[in-house]
Amino acid sequence: MRIQDRLEQMEDVVARLRRENATTPILVEGSRDRDALQRLGCTGRILLVHDGEPLIQTADRIAEDNEAVILLLDWDRTGGSIHHRVKEVLETHAVDCDVSFRRQFARLATKETRAVEDIPNVIERLRRRVGVV
């Protein structure tokens, strides 16, 4: 895929994520992921998996307050494990889990990163490579 195409697709995914986040919280692993999404313009709620509670309690608490959530956990081995466990708990509570953004970022950024916190940097590198500042 051409660099320009990857950049356009990543920016499109980010724009859709910002729109969805206006009404649906995003669940990420930690504060650096939250900070990265805020740098990308996400202004809605961003929830943390690693907030001091055990994973199951965090998922139960999220399920109490939300009918839907965007799961945006890293696409490395650890993130994948957390993703599956959290998704399973949330779905047992009938929470709709949107995993589409995670899949799209993994497909578009996997050569450069496997972490949500690196997405802004990947986009910046792509912009520099195509001459967009």
N, C-alpha and C positions, 0 to 999 in steps of 0.2 A: 504494500500500500504506500502511496506517495506520502511524504511528510505533510504536505499541505492538506491532504485528505484526512490524515490522522488528527491534525490540529483542528480542523473544522468539526470532525466528529466528536472529539473530546470537548470542544467548546459547546457543541449542541447538547451533549449529555449533561454538562454543568448547568446550562440554561434550564433544561428540563428538571434537574434536581432542585434548583433554586425555586422553581414554580411549585413543585410538589411539596417542598419543605415549608411552604407558606401554610399548609394545612396538615401536613403529616410529619411527625418527628423522625429524625434520622438516628439510628443507633450505631455508634462507633465504639472502637475498643478503648481509646483513651483521650486525654486532653489534647495531645498533639494532633490527633485526627480532627477533633472538634475545631481547633484553631485553624487548621488547613481549610476546612469547609467554610469557616467564617471568612477567611482570606478570599475564597472563591465567590463570596457574596451570599451564602446561605444565612438567612436571618431568622429562620424559624427555630423550633426547639431541636437541640442536638443532645441526645442522651448518651451516657457513657456506660459501657459494660463494666469497666474497671472503676467502680466508684466506692470501693471499700467493703461492699457486701459480697457474699458468695454468689456465684453466677446464677444459680437457681433462684435465689431470693430477688436478685436484680430483675430477672425475667418475670417473676411473679408480680413484682411491683409495677413494672412497665405494663403488664397485661391488665392490671387493675385500672389504669388511667388512660389506656389507648385501645382503639378498635383496629388501628392500622399503624404500621411502622415500616420505615425503609431500613433494611439491614444493609449496612455498608461497612462490613468488617474486612480486614486485610485478606488478600487472596494468597497468602502463604500458608504453610501447613498449620501453624497455630491459629491463624485467623479462620481457616476452614473448619477446624475442630470447634472453635467457639461458635462460629456461624451455625453449624448443624445443631449443636446443643441448644443454643438460644432459640433458634427457629422451631425446634421440636417443642420446647416448653411454651413458647408463645402461641403456636398453633393449637396446642391442647386447650388453651384458654380462648380459642376462636379469634385470635388477633391475626389480621391479614398482614402477611410479611412480603413486602416488595423486595425481591432480590435482583431485579433487572439492572439497577445501576451498578451493583457490584460486578455483575457479569460483563457489562459493557466496559467499565474501567479496566477490568482484568484483561479483556481482549485488546484494548487499545494501548494500554500502558505496560503490559507485562514484560516487554523487552527492557524497560528502564526501571521498573519498580514493581513491588508486590504489596505496597502499603498506601493506605489512604493519605497519610500525612505527606507523601511525596507528590501528590497529584498537582498542586500548584507549581512546583518546580519542573515537573515534566512538561506542563503546558508552556511555561516560560522558555524552556530549552527548545521546544518545537517552534515557538514564535521567533526566537533568535535565528533558528536554522532556515526559516522561510523569509526572514527579513521583516517580520512584523514586530514592532516594539511597543 
